[in-house]
Amino acid sequence: MKTYRAHYLSPRGAHPVNGTFEFESEGHAGSKKNMTDARIKMLELFGNEAVSWIIDEVEHVKEPAPGDFAQAQIDFREPKKVRKHHTFERGRVK
């Protein structure tokens, strides 16, 4: 089963609610089965108050590759010296 992230919105009123939650589904992102799984998970998480909420976006959560946890490297080397180009045309007399 793949992990997906869904974004939900409540109807505009006195206390609008929006946010995201993660769920697992066998369907493709945006498919009918996937949206049904998202709706069921949202109702499990938030209960009866989520009945009127809508799910407006579903995206696939990619699992990090084993090499993605590397620490960022800091470069303490001196900056390269940039050679300045001539700002005049050689051989031309003004």
C-alpha positions in Angstrom: 0.0 0.0 0.0 1.2 3.5 -0.8 1.1 6.5 1.5 -0.7 9.6 0.4 -1.3 13.1 1.9 -4.7 14.7 1.6 -5.6 18.4 2.2 -9.1 19.1 3.5 -11.2 22.2 3.9 -14.3 22.9 5.9 -17.2 25.1 4.6 -16.7 28.8 5.2 -18.4 29.8 8.4 -17.6 31.1 11.8 -14.7 28.7 12.4 -13.1 27.5 9.1 -10.8 24.5 9.4 -8.2 23.3 7.0 -5.2 21.0 7.2 -3.5 17.8 6.0 -3.4 14.2 7.1 -1.7 11.0 5.8 -3.4 7.8 4.8 -2.6 4.5 3.0 -4.5 3.4 -0.1 -4.1 0.8 -2.9 -5.7 3.2 -5.5 -3.9 5.7 -7.6 -3.9 9.4 -6.4 -7.1 11.1 -7.4 -9.0 7.8 -8.2 -12.4 7.0 -6.8 -11.0 4.3 -4.5 -8.2 6.6 -3.3 -10.7 9.4 -2.5 -13.0 7.0 -0.6 -10.0 5.8 1.5 -9.1 9.4 2.2 -12.7 10.2 3.2 -12.9 7.2 5.6 -9.6 8.0 7.2 -10.7 11.7 7.7 -13.9 10.5 9.4 -11.9 8.2 11.6 -9.5 11.0 12.6 -12.0 13.8 13.1 -15.4 12.2 13.7 -18.8 13.7 13.0 -17.6 17.2 12.6 -15.7 16.2 9.4 -18.9 15.1 7.6 -19.3 18.4 5.8 -15.5 18.8 5.0 -14.2 18.3 1.5 -10.9 16.9 0.3 -9.5 19.2 -2.4 -6.1 17.7 -3.0 -4.4 14.3 -2.7 -0.7 13.8 -3.4 1.6 10.8 -3.2 4.2 10.8 -0.4 7.5 9.6 -1.8 9.6 7.5 0.6 13.1 8.8 1.0 15.9 6.9 -0.7 18.6 5.4 1.6 21.2 7.9 0.5 19.0 11.0 1.2 19.9 11.2 4.9 23.4 12.6 4.2 24.6 15.6 6.1 25.0 18.8 4.0 28.6 19.7 3.3 30.0 23.1 4.1 32.7 24.5 1.7 35.4 26.5 3.5 37.7 26.9 0.5 38.7 30.4 -0.7 36.5 31.6 -3.5 38.0 31.3 -7.0 39.5 34.5 -8.4 37.5 35.7 -11.4 39.6 37.1 -14.2 38.4 40.5 -15.4 37.8 40.9 -19.1 39.0 43.8 -21.1 36.4 46.6 -21.2 37.9 48.2 -24.3 38.5 47.1 -27.9 42.2 46.3 -28.6 43.9 48.2 -31.5 41.3 50.8 -31.8 42.3 54.4 -31.2 39.8 57.0 -30.2 
